[in-house]
């Protein structure tokens, strides 16, 4: 549980897997009353097996294919720090950590999705009809 909480930021994560090796991550922000429950309650309600859900949203960012890190030299000729170069170095470090799976950024070939709405398919099996 600690490892999961370390890898995934707070909130409810809806991980969509449309094809093998592709993960589309959509995080429902904590405190926004999505599903009106704590993030671990949906496991008890809906289970952990793969299910059909529909997420309507906007693409946030694509997973990076970049594997090299920039030169760590972010100093100007006079010895002061170049804020622009420093920002690029830090962004590249964050992209690399996301590529490796250590922070909540999408991994290539996946992308993140900013959710507007989440819908769950309701299974219509013979067993469900019998219980009515």
MOTA-V27551 format. One record per residue. N is the residue number from 1. RES is the residue in three letters. OMEGA is omega as a letter, one per 20 degrees, with the letter a starting at -180 (* if undefined). Layout:
BEGIN
n | res | omega
N | RES | OMEGA
N | RES | OMEGA
END
This chain:
BEGIN
n | res | omega
1 | UNK | r
2 | UNK | r
3 | UNK | r
4 | UNK | a
5 | UNK | r
6 | UNK | a
7 | UNK | a
8 | UNK | r
9 | UNK | r
10 | UNK | a
11 | UNK | r
12 | UNK | a
13 | UNK | r
14 | UNK | a
15 | UNK | a
16 | UNK | a
17 | UNK | a
18 | UNK | r
19 | UNK | a
20 | UNK | r
21 | UNK | r
22 | UNK | r
23 | UNK | r
24 | UNK | a
25 | UNK | r
26 | UNK | a
27 | UNK | r
28 | UNK | a
29 | UNK | r
30 | UNK | r
31 | UNK | a
32 | UNK | r
33 | UNK | r
34 | UNK | a
35 | UNK | r
36 | UNK | r
37 | UNK | r
38 | UNK | a
39 | UNK | a
40 | UNK | a
41 | UNK | r
42 | UNK | r
43 | UNK | r
44 | UNK | a
45 | UNK | a
46 | UNK | a
47 | UNK | a
48 | UNK | r
49 | UNK | r
50 | UNK | a
51 | UNK | r
52 | UNK | r
53 | UNK | r
54 | UNK | r
55 | UNK | r
56 | UNK | a
57 | UNK | a
58 | UNK | r
59 | UNK | r
60 | UNK | r
61 | UNK | r
62 | UNK | r
63 | UNK | a
64 | UNK | r
65 | UNK | a
66 | UNK | r
67 | UNK | a
68 | UNK | r
69 | UNK | r
70 | UNK | r
71 | UNK | a
72 | UNK | r
73 | UNK | a
74 | UNK | r
75 | UNK | r
76 | UNK | a
77 | UNK | a
78 | UNK | r
79 | UNK | r
80 | UNK | a
81 | UNK | r
82 | UNK | a
83 | UNK | r
84 | UNK | r
85 | UNK | r
86 | UNK | r
87 | UNK | r
88 | UNK | r
89 | UNK | a
90 | UNK | r
91 | UNK | r
92 | UNK | r
93 | UNK | r
94 | UNK | r
95 | UNK | a
96 | UNK | r
97 | UNK | r
98 | UNK | r
99 | UNK | r
100 | UNK | r
101 | UNK | a
102 | UNK | r
103 | UNK | a
104 | UNK | r
105 | UNK | a
106 | UNK | r
107 | UNK | r
108 | UNK | j
109 | UNK | a
110 | UNK | r
111 | UNK | r
112 | UNK | a
113 | UNK | r
114 | UNK | a
115 | UNK | r
116 | UNK | a
117 | UNK | r
118 | UNK | a
119 | UNK | r
120 | UNK | r
121 | UNK | r
122 | UNK | a
123 | UNK | r
124 | UNK | a
125 | UNK | r
126 | UNK | r
127 | UNK | r
128 | UNK | a
129 | UNK | a
130 | UNK | a
131 | UNK | r
132 | UNK | *
END
